[in-house]
């Protein structure tokens, strides 16, 4: 069964496997952090924090060998699902114009999308 590396628990499990330790406590000792910290990451699903730890340990290639392929695809799927839900709620609440405004502001602020403007009301 493929581990879900898009969860803090999945990443922690890969670290346990990489370091050939048996549990979170042994992993904590190996990477010199508190066992409760790892438990907190699992409980809160702190993906970004765990990925930063992996990066700090210089293990990105070992823990995420297919990072560009698998993780980006999974993240794109999650982002798409979030967008669909936000779009649905915006329509239900007659807030589509505001959603468009936010998206256009984001695109203009990041410079990642060409100049787009809203039609006048």
C-alpha positions in Angstrom: 0.0 0.0 0.0 1.3 3.4 -1.0 1.8 5.8 1.9 0.2 9.2 1.6 3.1 11.5 1.7 0.7 14.4 1.6 0.1 13.9 5.3 2.4 14.6 8.2 1.9 11.0 9.4 2.9 9.6 6.0 6.1 11.7 6.0 6.9 10.8 9.6 6.4 7.1 8.7 8.9 7.5 5.8 11.4 9.1 8.2 11.0 6.1 10.6 11.6 3.8 7.7 14.6 5.8 6.5 16.3 5.8 9.9 15.4 2.2 10.5 13.8 3.0 13.9 10.7 1.4 15.3 8.5 4.3 16.4 8.0 8.0 16.9 10.0 8.0 20.2 13.1 6.4 18.5 12.8 8.8 15.6 12.6 11.8 18.0 15.8 10.6 19.7 17.5 10.0 16.4 16.7 13.6 15.1 17.1 15.2 18.5 13.6 16.5 19.1 10.9 15.8 21.7 8.6 12.8 21.1 5.6 15.0 22.0 6.6 17.3 19.1 6.2 14.5 16.6 2.9 13.5 18.2 1.8 17.1 17.8 2.8 17.1 14.1 0.8 13.9 13.5 -2.2 15.2 15.4 -2.3 18.6 13.6 -1.2 17.2 10.3 1.6 19.7 10.2 2.8 18.9 6.7 4.8 22.1 6.1 6.7 21.8 9.4 7.6 18.1 8.8 8.7 18.9 5.2 11.0 21.7 6.7 12.5 19.2 9.1 13.1 16.8 6.2 14.7 19.6 4.2 16.9 20.6 7.2 18.0 17.0 7.6 18.9 17.1 3.8 16.7 14.2 3.1 14.3 15.6 0.5 15.5 13.3 -2.3 15.3 10.2 -0.1 11.9 11.0 1.5 10.3 12.5 -1.6 12.0 10.8 -4.6 9.0 11.5 -6.9 8.3 14.9 -5.3 7.9 16.8 -8.6 5.6 14.2 -10.0 3.5 12.8 -7.2 3.2 15.6 -4.6 2.5 18.3 -7.2 -0.2 16.2 -8.7 -1.8 15.5 -5.3 -1.5 19.2 -4.3 -3.1 20.2 -7.6 -6.0 17.9 -6.9 -6.5 19.3 -3.4 -6.2 22.9 -4.7 -8.8 22.1 -7.4 -11.2 20.6 -4.9 -10.8 23.6 -2.7 -11.5 26.0 -5.6 -14.6 24.1 -6.7 -16.0 24.3 -3.1 -15.2 28.0 -2.8 -16.7 28.7 -6.2 -19.9 26.7 -5.2 -20.2 28.7 -2.0 -19.6 32.0 -3.8 -22.4 31.2 -6.3 -24.8 30.1 -3.5 -24.2 33.4 -1.6 -24.2 35.6 -4.6 -20.5 36.5 -4.0 -19.1 35.4 -7.4 -18.0 39.0 -8.2 -16.1 39.2 -4.9 -14.4 35.8 -5.5 -13.3 37.0 -9.0 -11.9 40.2 -7.4 -9.8 38.2 -5.0 -8.5 36.0 -7.7 -7.6 38.9 -9.9 -5.9 40.7 -7.1 -3.9 37.6 -6.3 -2.9 37.2 -10.0 -1.9 40.9 -10.2 0.0 40.8 -6.9 2.0 37.7 -7.9 2.5 38.8 -11.5 1.9 35.2 -12.5 -1.1 35.9 -14.7 -1.4 38.6 -17.3 -3.4 41.8 -16.8 -7.0 40.9 -16.2 -9.7 43.3 -15.2 -13.3 42.9 -14.1 -16.1 44.3 -16.2 -17.8 47.3 -14.7 -20.9 46.5 -12.6 
